[in-house]
Amino acid sequence: MKNTIITAASILFVMGSANAQNNLVASAHPAASAPAGAQVIHLNSAGLATQVDGDVDRSELKDKTVLLSWNEEGARYRAFFTAGGNWLHTLVSYEKDLLPARVRDIVRGTYHDLPIVYVDELRTPDQATVYRVQLQDDKKLVIVKVAGDELEKEAEFRH
């Protein structure tokens, strides 16, 4: 029988209070020690269960950090926890269609001529979400970072 773990980890991504996030991380400790292939069920901000698509992979990194990774609603999630189960950060990777409109508008304000192709989103307990957006056409690739309302070009490569 497949292990099922219920965690409040999804609440971490939608609640505003950093203190609430840290408290919830502690309650998510069983998820960090989940056996490989365990199915994790998350609770959203309304307390409703949402099931992750497929299995959750668990790895322990050299520094004892625990990595949980899974796919959900078209995005790839990689959540990092301390060995004690405290949430460190989550990296969410997805294609342009899942990029929030506010962030897309910020990027389009400067790079209206380049198509957005891919996004990496970094979520951390005590900081605003940071977006790394890749824009590419047949002549160049540009990588920008959006934090709050600020846009910064990180790299540009010509083909």
PyMOL commands that set and color helices and strands:
alter all, ss='L'
color gray80, all
select helices_A, chain A and resi 9-13+18-27+29-32+96-98+101-110
alter helices_A, ss='H'
color red, helices_A
select strands_A, chain A and resi 4-7+39-43+49-51+53-60+66-72+75-81+87-94+116-124+127-136+140-147+150-158
alter strands_A, ss='S'
color yellow, strands_A
deselect
rebuild
show_as cartoon
